[in-house]
Amino acid sequence: MVNMEALRLLHQLQNDQRHATAAEQDILARWSSWGAVPQIFEEHRDEWTSERTELKSLLSAEAYAQASATTINAHYTDPAVVKAVWDALESAGFDGGAVLEPGCGAGNFIGLAPNTATMAGVELDSTTAAIASYLYPSAQVRAEGFEDTAIPEGAVSAVVGNVPFGDFVVHDARYNTSRLSIHNYFIAKSLRLTAPGGYVAVLTSTFTMDAQGMKARREIAKYGDLVGAVRLPNNAFKAVAGTEVATDLLVFRRRKPEERPDEDRINAWVRTGTSWATHRQSGEPTQVAVGGWFATNDDAVLGILSVGQGMYNDSTLDIAGPSGDPLADEIRDRLRSQLSEAAATGYGYSPEPVAVPATLFASGLVRETAVAEAVSGHVRYARGTFERFNAARVWEPVSVAKARHSEAASLLEVR
């Protein structure tokens, strides 16, 4: 099993305290987490006893629990799709800057990012975060939950990624007071962290757009406008993660403070509509409720719609269509057209990021404890400069007279 091989190698690299070689990175790159094989964590499944025993020997109890929890939403993205997203963003005007990938997994979006991008990934599963940091040592990988990610609002020019899906709420006293489901919370918080005029391009559950209740979409619309969207076939993730699930690729633009919300434009995607699909059991044409964008943009659905008995109900929507490079080509073409139209109507990519310390997105693996142990007002001496941990939970430079550097640094060491 390739996952176990990657884990053994990770264990070795950590023990040796060294970087991965190119050949070792090839092994780590095959890591796909556990979304396709949740059975390994089921104690009654005897056929997985050997792998389960070895897994427990390689992971701490906390890391094992984190790995088990990933089975519900660890669906990695096909590199061809990732490349299509980056191509569309570059054609829209992206030419560099800080980019955040929340829920980065092993870093597919980081690995295919343009050289001009300064990448920072966030990954709850500490094992996957460590693998991502060995694969992409020039990027920052934060081993923490997105609810613990504290960076200034407006600090990144763009957000990309594949957000976790699930019908549960993440507690975030600052960014999820509306108690949105995890995928919608990731989108809303991402928009707030993005510079005005910047883009958020994420893969998410179809429930973001199709849910009959508009609460989540209204919350998202407070901060940004939908400028592009395509609905992907169920098999978009199958080759990479071994899972089949319908997903949407949505692109939002962070609204600038001086821009007034266009209520008609917002209502066009916040409200739902209907579309026609073939019923899988009867073969009859059937009307189904879908997001307003997809109800009025048939060409944004990259496949044939069908509805019928699914895992959870008898009206599950499926999309049959291309995968791999043919799918990527369709995504690239649709998004380029949509984003070009958005730019022509005043919704182009034009981020205005706030100034942040150069150390904010420094490369390497950042563990949650490194931030959690600091308190607001704490001062440190690091890399030849003095820094203060501010109320936004970010290290900022502090001016200290050059003549007092030695004395101040010594006092901080004593403390």
C-alpha positions in Angstrom: 0.0 0.0 0.0 1.5 3.3 -1.1 0.2 5.2 1.9 2.0 2.9 4.3 5.2 3.2 2.3 5.0 7.0 2.5 4.4 6.8 6.3 7.4 4.6 6.8 9.5 7.1 4.9 8.1 10.0 6.8 9.0 8.2 10.1 12.5 7.7 8.8 13.0 11.3 7.7 11.7 12.6 11.1 14.1 10.3 13.0 17.0 11.3 10.7 16.1 15.0 10.9 16.9 15.6 7.3 15.3 16.8 4.1 13.8 14.3 1.6 15.7 13.5 -1.6 14.1 13.8 -5.0 13.5 10.0 -5.1 12.0 10.1 -1.6 9.7 13.0 -2.6 8.4 10.7 -5.4 7.3 8.2 -2.7 5.8 10.9 -0.5 3.9 12.4 -3.5 1.8 9.2 -3.8 0.3 9.8 -0.3 -3.5 10.2 -0.7 -4.6 10.0 3.0 -7.5 7.7 4.0 -10.6 8.9 2.3 -10.6 5.9 -0.1 -9.9 3.3 2.6 -11.8 4.1 5.8 -12.0 0.4 6.5 -8.5 0.4 7.9 -9.8 2.2 11.0 -12.7 -0.2 11.6 -11.5 -2.5 14.4 -13.9 -5.3 13.4 -12.4 -5.5 9.9 -9.9 -8.4 10.3 -8.6 -8.2 6.8 -7.1 -4.8 7.7 -5.5 -6.0 11.0 -1.9 -6.0 9.7 -2.1 -2.5 8.2 -3.9 -1.1 11.2 -1.3 -2.5 13.6 1.5 -1.0 11.6 -0.3 2.3 11.3 -0.7 2.5 15.1 3.1 1.8 15.5 4.0 4.7 13.1 1.6 7.3 14.5 1.0 8.8 17.9 -2.4 8.3 19.5 -3.3 11.9 18.5 -2.1 11.5 15.0 -4.0 8.2 14.6 -7.2 9.9 15.8 -6.6 12.7 13.3 -6.0 10.2 10.5 -9.2 8.4 11.3 -11.2 11.7 11.2 -9.9 12.5 7.7 -11.9 9.6 6.1 -15.0 11.7 5.7 -13.4 14.5 3.7 -9.9 13.6 2.5 -10.6 13.8 -1.3 -7.5 15.0 -3.1 -7.6 16.9 -6.3 -6.5 15.6 -9.7 -3.3 17.5 -10.7 -4.8 18.2 -14.2 -7.7 20.0 -12.5 -5.4 21.9 -10.2 -3.3 23.1 -13.2 -6.5 24.2 -14.9 -7.5 26.4 -11.9 -4.0 28.0 -11.8 -4.1 28.6 -15.6 -7.5 30.3 -15.2 -6.3 32.5 -12.4 -3.2 33.5 -14.3 -5.3 34.4 -17.3 -7.4 36.5 -15.0 -4.3 38.5 -14.0 -2.7 36.6 -11.1 1.0 37.5 -11.3 2.3 36.8 -7.8 1.7 37.4 -4.1 0.7 35.5 -1.0 -1.8 32.6 -1.7 -3.5 30.6 1.0 -4.6 27.0 0.6 -6.8 26.0 3.5 -7.2 22.2 3.9 -4.2 21.7 1.7 -3.7 18.0 2.2 -0.4 17.0 0.8 -0.2 20.2 -1.2 -1.4 19.6 -4.8 -2.2 23.3 -5.3 1.1 24.3 -3.6 3.1 21.9 -5.9 1.6 23.3 -9.1 1.6 27.0 -8.1 3.3 29.5 -10.3 6.8 30.5 -9.2 5.6 34.0 -8.4 3.2 32.7 -5.7 4.2 32.7 -2.0 2.3 29.7 -0.8 0.9 29.0 2.7 -1.1 25.8 3.3 -3.2 24.9 6.3 -3.7 21.2 7.2 -5.4 19.8 10.3 -3.9 16.3 10.0 -0.4 16.6 11.4 0.9 13.6 9.3 -0.3 15.0 6.0 1.0 18.5 7.0 4.4 17.0 7.6 4.4 15.2 4.3 3.4 18.4 2.5 6.3 20.2 4.1 8.8 17.6 3.0 7.4 17.7 -0.6 7.4 21.6 -0.8 10.1 22.9 1.6 9.9 26.4 0.0 6.2 26.8 1.1 4.8 27.4 4.6 2.6 24.5 5.9 0.6 25.3 9.1 -0.3 22.1 11.0 -3.5 23.4 12.5 -7.2 23.6 12.1 -8.4 26.5 9.9 -10.3 27.8 13.0 -6.8 28.4 14.5 -5.4 30.1 11.5 -4.8 33.7 12.5 -3.5 36.0 9.8 -4.6 39.6 9.1 -7.6 40.1 7.0 -6.6 41.1 3.5 -3.1 39.5 3.8 -3.4 37.2 0.8 -4.0 38.0 -2.8 -5.8 34.8 -3.5 -7.1 31.5 -1.9 -7.1 28.2 -3.7 -7.9 24.7 -2.7 -10.3 21.8 -2.1 -12.2 22.6 1.2 -13.3 19.8 3.5 -17.0 18.8 3.1 -19.3 17.9 5.9 -22.6 18.6 7.6 -21.0 19.8 10.8 -20.1 23.1 12.4 -16.5 24.2 13.2 -16.3 26.4 16.3 -14.6 29.7 15.4 -15.7 32.5 17.7 -14.5 35.2 15.3 -15.3 33.8 11.9 -18.2 31.4 12.3 -20.7 33.1 14.5 -23.4 32.1 11.9 -22.5 28.4 12.5 -22.0 27.5 8.9 -21.2 23.9 7.8 -17.5 23.3 7.5 -17.3 23.8 3.7 -19.3 27.1 3.8 -17.3 28.3 6.8 -14.0 27.7 4.9 -15.3 29.8 2.0 -16.6 32.7 4.1 -13.4 32.9 6.3 -11.2 32.6 3.2 -13.0 35.6 1.7 -12.4 37.7 4.8 -8.7 36.8 4.8 -8.4 37.8 1.1 -7.4 41.2 -0.1 -10.2 43.3 -1.6 -10.3 42.6 -5.3 -8.6 39.2 -4.8 -10.0 35.8 -5.8 -11.0 32.7 -3.8 -11.1 29.6 -6.1 -12.2 26.5 -4.3 -13.7 23.1 -4.8 -16.6 22.5 -2.5 -19.7 20.4 -1.9 -22.6 20.9 -4.3 -24.7 21.7 -1.2 -23.0 25.1 -1.1 -25.0 26.1 -4.2 -27.9 23.7 -4.1 -29.1 23.9 -0.5 -32.7 25.2 -0.3 -31.8 27.4 2.7 -30.0 30.5 1.6 -28.3 31.4 4.9 -24.8 30.2 4.0 -24.8 31.9 0.6 -26.1 35.1 2.1 -23.3 35.1 4.6 -20.7 34.4 1.8 -22.3 37.2 -0.3 -21.6 39.7 2.5 -17.9 39.6 1.6 -17.7 38.7 -2.1 -19.3 38.1 -5.4 -19.5 34.9 -7.4 -17.5 35.5 -10.7 -17.2 31.9 -12.0 -18.5 28.4 -11.3 -18.4 25.0 -12.9 -20.0 21.7 -11.7 -17.7 18.7 -12.0 -18.5 15.1 -12.7 -18.7 12.6 -9.9 -15.5 10.8 -11.1 -13.3 14.0 -10.9 -11.5 12.7 -7.9 -11.6 8.9 -8.5 -8.2 8.5 -10.1 -6.4 10.4 -7.3 -8.4 9.7 -4.2 -10.4 6.6 -5.1 -13.7 8.4 -4.3 -16.7 9.5 -6.3 -18.5 12.7 -5.3 -20.1 15.6 -7.1 -18.4 18.9 -6.5 -18.5 22.5 -7.6 -15.5 24.7 -8.5 -16.5 28.2 -7.4 -14.6 31.5 -7.9 -15.4 34.5 -5.7 -14.0 38.0 -5.7 -13.5 39.8 -2.4 -15.6 43.0 -2.6 -13.8 46.3 -2.1 -15.0 48.6 0.7 -16.0 51.3 -1.8 -18.1 48.9 -4.0 -21.8 48.7 -3.4 -23.3 45.1 -3.5 -25.3 44.5 -6.7 -28.4 42.8 -5.2 -29.7 41.5 -8.6 -26.3 39.9 -9.3 -26.2 38.4 -5.8 -29.7 37.1 -5.9 -28.9 35.3 -9.2 -26.6 32.9 -7.5 -27.8 33.0 -3.9 -31.3 31.8 -4.9 -32.0 28.4 -6.2 -33.7 27.4 -9.5 -34.5 24.2 -11.4 -32.9 22.1 -14.1 -33.8 18.9 -15.9 -32.2 15.6 -15.2 -32.9 12.0 -16.2 -34.3 9.8 -13.4 -31.9 6.8 -13.0 -34.6 4.3 -12.1 -37.5 5.4 -14.4 -35.6 7.0 -17.2 -38.0 9.9 -17.2 -37.0 13.6 -17.4 -37.3 15.0 -13.9 -37.0 18.6 -12.6 -34.4 19.0 -9.8 -33.5 22.0 -7.6 -30.1 23.4 -8.3 -28.2 26.6 -7.5 -29.4 29.6 -9.4 -26.1 29.9 -11.3 -26.4 26.4 -12.7 -30.1 26.8 -13.5 -29.3 29.7 -15.8 -25.9 28.5 -17.1 -26.3 25.0 -18.5 -22.8 25.0 -20.0 -21.3 25.3 -16.5 -22.4 21.7 -15.7 -19.6 19.6 -17.2 -21.5 16.4 -17.8 -25.0 14.8 -18.0 -27.3 15.2 -15.0 -29.2 12.3 -13.5 -31.2 11.9 -10.3 -32.3 8.9 -8.3 -31.5 6.6 -5.4 -28.2 7.5 -3.6 -26.4 6.7 -0.4 -28.6 9.0 1.7 -31.8 9.7 -0.2 -33.8 8.9 -3.4 -33.1 12.2 -5.0 -29.3 12.2 -5.2 -27.9 14.2 -8.1 -25.1 12.6 -10.2 -23.0 14.1 -13.0 -21.5 11.8 -15.6 -18.7 13.4 -17.6 -15.0 13.5 -18.5 -12.1 13.2 -16.1 -8.4 13.9 -16.3 -7.1 16.1 -19.1 -10.4 16.4 -21.0 -12.1 17.6 -17.9 -9.3 20.0 -17.1 -9.5 21.5 -20.6 -13.3 22.1 -20.1 -12.7 23.7 -16.7 -9.9 25.9 -18.2 -12.1 27.1 -21.1 -15.2 27.8 -19.0 -13.4 29.6 -16.2 -11.4 31.7 -18.6 -14.6 32.8 -20.4 -16.4 33.5 -17.1 -13.6 35.4 -15.5 -13.0 37.4 -18.7 -16.7 38.4 -18.6 -16.4 39.3 -14.9 -13.5 41.6 -15.6 -15.4 43.3 -18.4 -18.2 44.1 -15.9 -16.1 45.4 -13.1 -15.3 42.2 -11.2 -11.8 41.6 -12.4 -8.8 40.4 -10.3 -7.3 43.5 -8.7 -6.1 42.6 -5.1 -5.0 45.3 -2.7 -3.3 43.3 0.1 -2.4 44.9 3.4 1.2 45.1 4.5 2.4 42.2 6.7 5.7 41.2 8.2 8.0 39.4 5.9 8.1 36.5 8.4 4.3 35.9 8.3 4.6 33.4 5.4 8.1 32.2 6.1 8.7 28.7 4.6 8.7 25.5 6.7 6.3 23.5 8.9 4.5 25.6 11.5 2.9 23.7 14.3 -0.1 25.0 16.2 1.8 25.1 19.5 4.2 27.6 18.1 1.4 30.1 17.9 -0.8 28.8 20.7 2.0 29.3 23.4 2.4 33.0 22.6 0.1 35.7 24.1 -0.8 39.1 22.8 2.0 41.6 23.7 4.7 38.9 23.9 8.1 40.1 22.5 10.8 37.8 21.1 14.2 38.2 19.4 14.3 36.1 16.2 16.5 36.1 13.2 18.2 39.3 14.2 15.0 41.3 14.7 12.6 42.0 17.6 9.0 41.0 17.1 5.8 41.5 19.1 2.8 39.1 19.0 -0.1 41.4 18.3 -3.9 41.1 19.0 -4.4 39.6 15.5 -2.1 36.7 16.6 0.6 37.8 14.2 4.3 38.5 14.8 5.1 42.1 13.8 8.5 44.0 13.9 9.3 46.1 16.9 11.7 49.1 16.6 14.6 48.8 19.1 17.5 51.3 19.1 20.6 49.6 17.7 22.7 50.5 20.7 20.3 48.5 22.9 20.0 45.4 20.8 22.4 43.3 22.9 20.9 44.4 26.2 17.3 43.8 25.1 18.1 40.4 23.6 19.8 39.3 26.8 16.8 40.4 28.9 14.5 38.4 26.7 16.7 35.3 27.2 16.5 35.8 31.0 12.8 36.1 30.9 
